[in-house]
Amino acid sequence: MAFTDSAQEFARRFNQLLDTVYDADAMFSGSAMSADLAALRPLAEGLGAESPELAQLLWLQFVVYSKRQMDDEGLPLGLRSLAIRSALGDLTTADRCQKHYAIGESALQSEEYDTAIEHLRQSAHWAEQEGATLSADQKLGIREEIGYALHEAGRFAEALAHNQQLLADARQVFGSDTDQRLAGLVNNLAQNAYELGDPTQAQHYLQQRLALGQALKDDGIVLDTLFQQGVLAHETGDSALAHSLLQQRVAIARASGDEDLLEEAEATLAELSEREQQSK
């Protein structure tokens, strides 16, 4: 009887907090909410170390810490909650996909990249199973974050292979080689190749990105890519090419009529000239 009373008391107090956290219009203090949830912890633990109630509480604490950008504190709670729920066997396919993704995102914020890779891969796996509700774009987005995590973990060869397959799949999904959404993927490949010490391959991907930006008439992509190409040319000792690329940036910025853009492009070119003078 006492156990039933405790469960009912937990549900009453917890559901009030749950409704507040997930109410899009509700305003609440993050620190006060964390304190209220911590105060419920003894009651939840009294219902069992592997109880559904404790799993629910830990997950909500994890969510609140994430909202507070305190992922170092929240991540262990989310991991323990997911472990309990997995052992209980009460997770749907959609639940698994969402929860692994949330933990992967939190791990990225905490720079726990191997943990992020593990859980983002789990999310990607469950996203492909019957019962998942993600769009093709969302599935590609999860895979792009896996590539990012691999790169940040210093696993550059894995990141390159992962992103090469992802780019091929994205082109097929988008049905085009000139979709703006490809720009980030191609840029990631250039970064992977650069970190692997392969400037030729990095330049190859940057050239693809430049062509994409030009086809889309997207000055943002074009200017950023020319900058990266200029830096790469400078680092590999091709001063003439570096100047040519950064001069192209100045010309495009001037044609755009954006004074801030022009000022930045001219400053970058001037900085390159100054550095080369200093190195002589």
HUPE-V726857 format. One line per field, one symbol per residue. phi: phi as a letter, one per 30 degrees, with the letter a starting at -180 (. if undefined). psi: psi as a letter, one per 20 degrees, with the letter a starting at -180 (. if undefined). A space follows every 50 residues. Layout:
phi=???
psi=???
This chain:
phi=.dddddddddeddddddedddcddcdcaddddddddddddeedddddkdb dedddddedddeddddddhcddddeeddddddddddddiccdedededdd dddeddddddicdddddedddddddddcddjdbddddddddddddddddd dddicdddddddddddddddedddiacbdeddeddddddddeddddibdd dddeddddddddddddhcdddddddddddddddddcicdddedddddddd ddddddicdddddddddddddddddddddd
psi=ghgggggggggggghggghghjohiqpqpghhghgghhhighgghhipik qhggggghghgggghghjklhhhhghggggghgghghhkkprghgggggh gghggghghikmhhgggghhhgghghhiqpiqjqrhghghgghhhggggg ghijmhgggggghghggghghggikqikphiighghghhggghghjkmhg hghghhhghghghghilnhgggghghgghggggghjjnggggggghhhgg gggghhjohgggggghhgghhggghhghi.
